[in-house]
C-alpha cells in the first residue's frame, strides 16, 4: 500500500473544495445509527473536538482524564490498553463508525495506534453490547465516529502544536457540502522524541520516540429524498520505538492500517434500512533489534457486510433485524500462524416499545455462527422510565461473549483449538437526577464472567491459553455535571467517581491492573475571548501481580493538568497547556513512569 500516495491525494481534495460557498446547516449523517438508540438507556460519555483538543498527546490521555476507563500504558505513547468495570482489554470493543475493529490476532485494540484527531466524535459506553457490536463488547465499547453534514458549505480547521520532548502535532480538516453532496478530508501528523526523565525513579525514557500519520476521507451523496450513499476511509501509518535501559537492545514496532466503509441508507415513513460493506486491513512488524530485520509480524484482513433493517409499525412499536457476515484471514511471521481464516455471521432481532414519552423498552436476542466455535445465544433487555421532571432510571440486563482470537487458537507453540468463548451476564441500574443546571448519574452494576481466557505457563516451558477464570465484578459509576451561561460568562464542570470490585472467584484475589477507586474531573470557565480549564485524576492502589503483592503494587496518585485558550477575530485561537502541574511521579504500568511536568503551545484556525 502506497501510504505517501494517499496522503498526497488529500491536498488535491483541499484544493478542489476551496472554491465552495457558505450555506445554511441542514442535516448531519452519523455512520453508527445504533448508538443513538443506546443513549436512551445507557449513560454515554460524548467527547467532541473541543474536548479532544484538551488532551492532544494521544487517545490514552483523553480516556484517562475524561472517562471512567482505566488505561494501562507502557510509557507515554507506547502500548496502551483499556479496562472497563474490572474487565480486560480483550473485553473492550473498539467500534469505528459502527464496525468492531478489534485485532483478529490479539482480540483487542491498542489505544495509541488509534489516532486521536481523525475522528469528529469519541463516545464511551460502559456495559455489555454484544447484541449490537459483537465479540468483545463485555466491559464496554469505545466509539470512534465520523459524521458528514449537508448544506454547510465550505469549512476548514488547522491545528498546530509543539511541546516538551520535541513533540509536534498537526491536523488539517476540510469539508464541503451542499444539499446533495458532502465531502470531508483530514490529515494528522504526530511525532515526538519522547525522551523524558524521572530522576526520582532513576528512569530515562530511552528509545521512546514515536511518529504516526492518519488520512481520512468521507463522502455522502443524496440520490433522492429516501436514498443516500456514503463512504468513509481511513489510513494509518505509525512507528513506536519501545523504551529500553541504557544497555538494552533498541526495539521498534511498525503498524499500518487501512479501513474503508461503503453504506447505502434507505429511509421512508415505515422502513429504515442501512446496508454496509467494509474492508479492513492491519499490518504490523516487530523488530527486537532496530538494526536487524523484523523478528515477528503479521497481516490480517476482514471482509465485512451488515444489514440493519427497521420496520415502524406505528409511533409506539418498531422491529429491528440486524444481519452480519465477516470473513477474517491472517498470516503471521515467526508465530506459527500461516494463512488462517474464519467465517462468522450473526442474526439479531430487537423489539422496541415506546407507549408514552415517559417509558421506553427494548428487548433483543442474537445468535452468532462462528466457524469451528460453538457460540451461545445472547440477549439484551433495557427499560427506561421518566418518573418525574427531576428523576429517571434505566435498567439494562444482558448476556455477552467473546470468542478466541487467532493468537489464542493458532499461536505456535501454545495455541489451543479447544478454547470456548468467554460468556458474561450483567446488569446495571442507571439513576439520573436533574436539578437546575446540575445533572447526576449513579449507576451500580454487576458482571459475572465465565470461561475467561488466560495464558498460563505449561510443563513444557511455553505459555498456552486456557478457559480458567471465573470473574465477578461489581461497583458504581457516577458523574456530576454542571453547566451554566450568564452574560459573557460560561462555565462547565464534570466530576466522576468509579468504584470497582473485580475478583477471580477461584482465587478470591483482585484482578491485576484494576484500581478499586478512580476520580476524574474537568472544569472550564470562559469569559469573552478567554478560556481556562483544569483536569484532575485520582487513581487508587492498583495491584500488578495476581498474588496482591503490595511491594509490586502501584501506589495511589493524583495528576492535574491545566490550560489557557485565547480567541482572536473569532476564528483564531492560541493555547498553552501544562500537564502534570504538581510534578507527580506516577505510572499506570509497573516500571514505566509517565512524564513529570511538561508543556505545550498550540494554534487553532477555523476558516
N, C-alpha and C positions, 0 to 999 in steps of 0.2 A: 504494500500500500504506500503510495507516494504522499506522505503527510505534507510536505512542503507545497506540493501542487494544490492540495485542498485549501491550505491557508492562503495561498496567493489568490485563489478564486474569490475569497471573501472580499478583497479590495475591489474587484470588479463589481460586485453587488453594491458596495458602498458608493461607487461612482454612479452607477445607474439609478440608484434610489435618490440621489442628491437633488434631482430636479422636481421632486414631488411638491404638492401644495398642501397647506394645513387644512384639516377638515374637522368636523364635529365627531366626538367619540360615539360609536354605535355599540356593537356587541363584542364580547370577549369570548374566544373559544378556548376551552380547557380540555386537554387531551385525556385527563383522568376523570371521567364523568362520575365514577362510583364514589369518589371521595366526598362529593357534595352530599350524597345520601348519608354517609358515615357521620357527618357533622351534626346530624340531628340527634345522634345517640352517644357519640364519643367526644371527649374533650380533646381537641386537636390544636396543637400549637402551630400557628401560621407565622412564618417569617418572610417578609418582603425585602426588596432590595435595600431599603434604608436600614433594616435590621442586620442584613448580611454584611453591609459595609462597616459595621461596628466591630467585626471580627474577621478581617480580611486575610489573616495569616493562613488559615485553612478551615476546612469543614469541621475538623475536630474542635477548634476553638468556639465556633458557633454553637455546636451541640453542648459543649461543656458549660458555657455561660448562659445559654438561652433556652435550655430544655432540661427535662428531668433525666436524660440519658447519662449514664456513666461512660466515659471514654477512657480506654486503656491505650496509651500512646507510647511507643518505644523511642521517646525523644521527639522534639519538635519536628513536624513534617514527615516523620517516619511511619512505619507500620502502625495502624490505628484501628481499633475495633470497638463497637458499642455494646452496652449491656442495658436492656430494659427490664425492670422489675425482677432483677435477680436471675435473668436468663443469660445465655451466652451469645456471642456474635453470630453463630450459626442459626440462632433462633430469632434473628432480626432480619427482616426482609427490606432490601433497598428497592424502591419502585420508581422507575424512570418513566414518566408520562403514562402511568397505568400498567407498566410491564415490570415483572420481577426480574432484576438483573443480578442477583447473587451469582457468584462464580460457580460454574459447573464442577470445577476441581475442588475448591475449598468449601463450597456451600455457604459462603459469606461474602461480604463486601469489605474492601479496605477503604476506610473513610477518607484517607489522604490521597487516594487515587481516584476520587470522585471530585472533580474540580468544583470549586465553590461558586464562582461568579458566572458560570454558564447557564444558570437557572434563573427564571423570573420569580420563583417562589419555592420555599422549602417548608414542608409541613411534617410535623412529628406526631404520630398517632400511637399511643400506648395501648396494649392489649392485643388479643388474637385477631387475625384477619385472613386465615387460610381459605375460607369460603370464597373470598374475592381475589386475594393476592397469592394464593398457592403456598408451596412448601417454604418453611422457614418463618412464616408470619405468626410466630408464637408469642414472643415478648412484646413485639411492636413492629411498626413499619415506619420507614423514613422515605418521604415522597419528594422526589426531585422533579419539579414541574416547570414546563414551559407553556406560555399562552400566546395567543395571536389575537389582536384587536382589529376590528373593521371600522372604516370611516374615521380614521385617526390622522391620516396624512403622514407627514414625514417627521421623524424624531430620532435623535442620536444622543448617546451618552458616552463620554470619555472619562475614564478613571485612571489616575496615575498615582503611585505610592512608592515611597522609599523609606527604608527603616534600618534598624540595627542589624548587624551581621551581614551588611552589604545585601540587603533584601530589596528586590524590586518587583513591583506588581503592576500590571497594566491590563485594562479591559476596555474594549470598544464595542458598542452595540448600535446598530442602525435598523430602523424599521420604517416601512411604508405600507399604508393601506387605504383603500377606497371602499366603496360599497360592495365590491365583488372580490377583490384580491387583497391578501395580506401577506407580507414578506418580512421576515426578521433575520438578521445576520449578526453574529457576535464572535469575538475572538478574545482570548485571555492568555497572557504570558506571565509566569511567575518564576523567579529564580532567587536563590539565597546561598551564600557561603555557609550560613548556619553554624558558625564556629564560636558558639557561646561558651562561657566558662562559669562554673560554680565552685569557687575556691574552697568553700567550707566543706565540700564533699570531695575535694581533690579531683574534680571532674572537668575535663575539656572535651567538647563535642567534636572530636577529630573525625575527619572524613564524613561530615554530616551534611554536605551540600546537596541541594536538590533543585530541579527545574522542571517545569511542565508547561504544555501548551494545549489549548482547547479551542475548537472551532465548532460553532453551532449554526445550523441553517433551518429555519422553519418557514413554511408557506401554507396558505389555505386559499381555496377558491370556492365561491358560492356558485354552483351550477344553476340553481334556481332557488325558490323560497323554501324548498324542502330538502335539497341535496347539497352536500358540501364535501369537498375533498381536501385533505390536509396531509402535510408531510413534515417530519421532524428528523433531523440527522445531527449526530454529534461525533466528533473525532477528538480523541485524547492521546497525547504522547507525553510520557513522564519518565524522569530519571531520578532515582533516590540512591545516594551513597550512604550505606549504613554505618553508624558510628562505631569506632573501634578504639582500643587503647593505643598508647604511644608506640608500642612494639608489635601491635597486632597487624594482621593482613587486611588491607583495604578491600571492601566488597561493594557491590552495587546491584541495583535491580532496575530493569527496564520494563515499562508497561505501555502497550499500545491498545487502544480500544476504538472500535467503530460500531456505532448504533444507528439504525435507520428504521423509521416507522412510517407507514402509509395508512391513512384512515379514510373511510367513507362513512359519512353520517347522514342518516335519513330521519327527518322529524316531521310528523303530521299530528293531527288532533288526537288520534288514538295510539299511534305507533311511533316509538323511537327506536332506532337501530343503529349500532355503531359496529362496523367491521374493520378490524385492524390486521395488518400483516407486518412483520418486522424481521430484520436480520441483525444479529448481534455477533460480534467477533472480539475475542480477547487474546492477545499475545503477550507473553511475559518471558523474561530471561533473567536468570540469577547468575552472578559472577562471584565466586568465592575468592577470587583474586582479580582485581580490575585490570591487571596487565596480562591476564591469560584468557583463553576462550571461555565461553559460558560453561558453567558446571551443571546447570539444570534449567528447565524451562518448559513451556507448553503452549499450545494453541487450542482454543475452544471456539466452536460456532454454535449458534442457536437459530433455528428457523421457526418462526412463531406465527400462529394465526389465532384470532379471537373474535367471536361474535357476541355482542351484548344486545339482546332484544328485550324491549319493554312494551307491554300492552296495557293501556289505561282503560279499565272497564268503565270507570267514572271518576269523579273527583275524590273518591274515597278509596277505591281498590285499584291495585296495579300488580301485574305479574312480570317478573324479570327472569329471563332464561339466559344463562351465560355458558357458552361452549368454547373450549380452548384446546389447541393442539400445538405441541412443540417437539422438535427433533433436535437433540443435543448430540454433538460429537466432539471428541477431543483427542489430542495426541500429546504425550509428554516426552521430555528429553531427560534421560537418566533417572526415570521414575518407574520404569516398567509399564507405563501406560501407553500402549501402542494402538492407535486407531480404534478407540472405543466409541460406542454410540448408545443412545437411549431414546426411545419414543415414549411420549407421555401425552395424555389427554385428560379432559375433565368435563363434567356437565354439572352445572349448579342451577338451582331454582330458588327464587326468593319471592315471597308474597308480602306486599306492603298494604297496610290498612291505616287510613287516617280519617277516623269517623268525625273528629272535631279538630279545631285548631289547638286544643289543649292536649290531645292524645295522639301518639304515633306508635305504630307497631310494625316490626319487620321480623320474618322468620325465614331461614334459609337452610338448604341441605345440599351437599355436594359429594360426588363420587369421582375420585381420581383413578385413572387407569395408567399405571406406570409399568413399563416393560420389566419383567422379572422381579417385580417388587409387589407384595400384597399391601395395598393401601386401604386405610379404613374409610368408612362413610363418616363424614364430618358434618357439623351443623353450626348454626348461629341463631341466636334469638335476642332481639333488642326491643325494648319498650321505653317510651318517654312520656311523662305527664307533667304539664304545667299546672301546678297546684294553685298558684295564685300569682300575683304580679311580681313577687319577690322570691319565690322558691319553685324549683322544678327538679325532678330527679329522672335518671335514666338507668335502667337495668340491662346489663349485657352478659349473656351466657354463651359459651362457645366451646367447641371441640376443634382442635387444630393439630397440625402434624408437620413433620419434616422428614423427607426421605434421604437416604445416604447420598453423599456426593461421589464424584468419580474417584477422588483420593481415598475416601472411606472404602470403596469397593475394590479398586484395582491397583492401588499403590503396591509396588514390589520392592522389598518384601513387606508384608504386613496386611495388605488389603483383604477384606473379609466379605465374601459374597453372600454370607448368611445373615447379614445385618437386617434388622427390622426397622421400620420408620419410628421416629420418636412421636409420641402422642401426648397431647396436653388437654386437660379440662380446666376451664377457668370461668370465673365470674367476677363482676365488678358492679358497684353501685355508685353512680355519679350524682352528687348532690350539688346543685347550683343555686347560689344565693345572689340577689341583686338588691342594692340599696343605694339610691342616688347615683353617684359616679363610681361606686365600688362594685366589684364582682368577685365572688369567692367560689371556688370549686373544691370539693372534698370527695375523693374517690378511693374508698377502700377496695382492695382486690384480693383474689386468691387464685393460685395457679398450682396444679398438680401435673407433673411431667413424668411419663412412664417410658422406659427403654431409652433413656438418654445415651447418646453415643459418646464414648470416651476412648482415647488412645492410651493403652496401658502397655508396660514392658512385658515381654514374653520370656519363657525359659531359654529360648534360642538366641536371646540378646537383641532382638529388634522389637519395635513397638507395633501394636496392632489394635484396630478399633473393635470395641465390643459394646453390646447393649448391656450396660451395667447399672447405671444410676437411676434411682427414682428421686425426684426433686420436688420439694414443697416450698412454695414461695408465697408470702402474703405481706401486705403492707398498706401504705397510704401514699397517694399522690395528691398534693394540694397546691393551689395557686390563688393568690390575692392580686387583683388588678385595680388600678385607679387611673382614670383619665379625665382631664378637665381643661377646657379652654375658657379664658376670661380676658377680653380685650386682646391685647397683643401677646398675652401670656399663654403658653401651652405646656402642660405637664403630664407626664405619663410614668406610671410605676407598676412593676410586676415583680412579685416575690413568690418563689415556690419552695416547698419543703417536701422531701421524699423520704419515707421510711421503708426500708426493705429488709425482710427477714427471709433469707433463702438458704435452705439446708438440704444436704444429701440425707435422705431419711434412713439410708442403710448405715451410715457412719455417725449421724447426728452432729455433723460438723458443717459450718458455713462454707458456701462456695467461695472459691478464690476470686479476687477482684470484683467483689460485690460489697460496697460500703453499706452499712446499715443506715447512715444518715447523709443526706445531701441537701444543702440550701443554696439556691441561686436567686439572684435579683438583678434587675435592670431599672434604672431611673433616668429619665430625660426631662430637661427643662429648656424651653425655647422662648426667647423674647426677641421679637422682630427678626433681625438677621443673625442672631447668635444662639447657639445651642450648646449645652453642656450635658454630658452623660457620664454615668458611672455604672460599673458592673461589679458584682461580688459573687464569690462562690466559696462555700464551705464544704469540705468533704471529710467525712468521719473516718475512723480507723478502718483500714482495708487489709484483709488477710491476703497474702500472696502465695501461701502454701496450703495444701489440703489438711495439714495437721494443726492449723490455727496457731502456728508458732509466732509469738509476739515479737521475737527478735527480728524476724523477717517481714513483719507487717509494715505497711505504710502508715505513718502517724497522721493524725488529723492536720489539716492545713486550711488557711483562708487566703484567697487571692483576690485582689481588686484591680480593675482597670478603669481608666477614665479618659475622656477626650473632649475636645472643643471644636465645633464647626462654625465657620463664619461664611455667610452667604452674601454675595455682591451681585448687583444687577440681576437678581432673580435666578440666573442660570449658572452662576459661578460659585463654587464652594471650596474653601480651603479648610483643611482639618489637621489637627495634631492629636496623637494618642500616646498615652503612657500605659504600658502593660505591666502588670505585677508592681503596682505603685509602692507597696510596702516591702519589696525585695524579699518576698517569701521564698524559702527553699522548699521545693516540693517535687513530687514525682507521681505519675499515675501508673507506671510500671516500675518494678523494683530495679534499682541500679541505673535508671535512665532519668536523671533530673531534667526538669524543664527550665527554660531561661529565667534568670532573675530580672530585675527591672530593665525594660528596653523601650525603645521609642520608634515612632513613625510619623511621617507627614504625608498628606495626600491632597490631590486636586481633583475635583469632580466638576465636569462641564456638561450641561444639557443644552442641546441646540437642535 
